[in-house]
Amino acid sequence: MGFLSDMFDARKIKGPVFYKEFSEDNKQLADLEELFEKVKSKKKNLIKKDIILLKVGLDGEKNVNYELKNSFIPMICLHDIRISHEDNIAQLDYVLVTEYFTMVIETKKLTGDIVINEAGEFTRKFKNNYGKVIKEEGMYSPIAQNSRHVRILEDMLKKNGLIKIRPVYSMVVIANPKSIINRTKAPADIKNNIIKHDQITDMLNKKIKKVIPSEKMRESQMMDIANFLKRNHTEITYDYYKKYGLTDEDFKEDINSKVEEVIEESYEKVVEIKIEQPVEKIAEIEIQKPIEKKEDLIEKNYEELYEKLKKYRYAKSQEEALKAYCIFTNNTLEEIIKVKPKNKEELLKVQGFGKVKVEKYGEDIIGIIME
């Protein structure tokens, strides 16, 4: 029946169809966030770091999902497929089954600019607000990583009789709109296999136009491949106790952090009290204010800035459903006031502020200081 439908061009797949949808309700993320709330030791920081990285990755996959859904290309899409084949495991961000080929997309939402040299080596460069490179680091080639995934998938499909000569392509998609890819010196095979997420539709259309029309796959074949992958997908189970080296002690309340937490919460309740009593006029007498001493002014400015930063921290903790000291501690707050950073680079030097926190809270904090 499917063969007759193809003969008379009565295809049902006329645009992107998702056999396994992208979802923001990610089980791994939910498990990590639950674990983060339970763990009381400093190992919370390791969990928090993984939560941030996972959220970044999911955000990148969401960008790719949007482009695929709006491509209008007849194909079957599967998100987050994990396959096992002959002692090999491959985690595939997206598998696209088009009428002419299958494609594996590896999604990367990387910060910084990406440079690929003539040897195919990848380097990431981080710049400050003035465009000056402040950090440079090598990274594992996502092209090599995804090529391995493609080899596993292709061999699996061939040995299960689902394809014979139909190609399986690899494509790395950079899903951060701010990233710049410098591939002028990259070898051709690498240059053509890495794109920005907003180039997906154009890339797919170009590949389809190069294919001979007679090589079009039957719709039933496309469905067979997609259903096979869906059936053979296996969910990964994480042993978080082993990964983070957790013991029963890590779930016990640390007395020092508990004391700080109580102090923080008590303070925040105090600063939230609003006094709205009417002010009575005693007399229409102009009273000259006493001249404040320099040291009094310094102390007053310190206290005002301290209170403003405390209020900001409390607001952010409520917004993100975190304890106030998770935003920054009292010691960090005092160092901020002491340093009075004028830009993000200076804030990075403050103990307790890494790149993530600077990007997240930096502009607000600097704005409060510069008021």
GIPE-V595325 format. One record per helix or strand. SS is the DSSP state (helix for helix, strand for strand). FROM is the first residue (numbers start at 1). TO is the last residue. If there is no record, write none. Layout:
BEGIN
SS | FROM | TO
SS | FROM | TO
END
This chain:
BEGIN
helix | 2 | 7
strand | 16 | 20
helix | 27 | 38
helix | 44 | 69
strand | 75 | 85
strand | 88 | 98
strand | 102 | 108
strand | 113 | 116
strand | 122 | 127
strand | 133 | 139
helix | 142 | 159
strand | 168 | 174
strand | 181 | 182
helix | 188 | 191
strand | 194 | 196
helix | 197 | 209
helix | 213 | 215
helix | 219 | 232
helix | 240 | 244
helix | 248 | 251
helix | 255 | 271
helix | 294 | 320
helix | 324 | 327
helix | 330 | 339
helix | 344 | 348
helix | 355 | 370
END
